[in-house]
Amino acid sequence: MPPQSQVLVELTEGAVPGLLLKTNADGSSALVTYEQDGHVATSWVPVEKVRLLEA
């Protein structure tokens, strides 16, 4: 997935839309930003929990 892609992030409480900022060197984790409980959150998540948002 290219940086700045719109994605769905799988969280414990369900999938939320977000933005992929970058992946780590081995491609196993993605840095994503998303809204959670009315606040913007940015965190590293396993790439298995991130999928490209289809237009």
C-alpha positions as CSV (number, residue, x, y, z in Angstrom):
1,M,0.0,0.0,0.0
2,P,1.4,3.4,-0.9
3,P,1.7,6.1,1.8
4,Q,-1.2,8.5,2.2
5,S,-3.7,5.8,1.2
6,Q,-7.1,5.8,2.7
7,V,-7.5,2.6,4.7
8,L,-9.8,0.7,7.1
9,V,-8.1,-0.1,10.4
10,E,-9.3,-3.1,12.4
11,L,-9.5,-2.2,16.0
12,T,-11.0,-4.1,19.0
13,E,-14.2,-2.2,18.7
14,G,-14.5,-2.6,14.9
15,A,-13.1,-1.2,11.7
16,V,-12.6,2.6,11.4
17,P,-11.4,4.7,8.4
18,G,-7.9,6.0,8.6
19,L,-4.9,7.1,6.7
20,L,-1.8,5.0,6.1
21,L,1.3,7.2,6.9
22,K,4.1,4.6,6.3
23,T,5.1,1.0,6.8
24,N,8.2,-0.2,8.7
25,A,11.3,-1.5,6.8
26,D,10.2,-5.2,6.8
27,G,6.5,-4.3,5.9
28,S,5.1,-6.0,9.0
29,S,3.7,-2.9,10.7
30,A,1.9,0.2,9.4
31,L,1.7,3.6,11.0
32,V,-1.8,4.8,10.6
33,T,-3.9,7.7,11.9
34,Y,-7.6,7.4,12.6
35,E,-10.4,8.8,14.8
36,Q,-11.2,6.9,18.0
37,D,-13.7,8.1,20.6
38,G,-13.7,11.6,19.1
39,H,-9.9,12.0,19.2
40,V,-7.3,11.5,16.5
41,A,-5.0,8.6,17.2
42,T,-1.8,7.6,15.5
43,S,-0.3,4.2,16.1
44,W,1.7,1.3,14.6
45,V,-0.6,-1.7,13.9
46,P,0.2,-5.1,12.2
47,V,-0.4,-4.8,8.4
48,E,-2.9,-7.6,8.7
49,K,-5.2,-5.2,10.6
50,V,-5.1,-2.6,7.7
51,R,-6.8,-2.8,4.4
52,L,-7.1,-0.4,1.5
53,L,-10.4,1.5,1.4
54,E,-12.0,0.8,-2.0
55,A,-13.3,3.9,-3.9
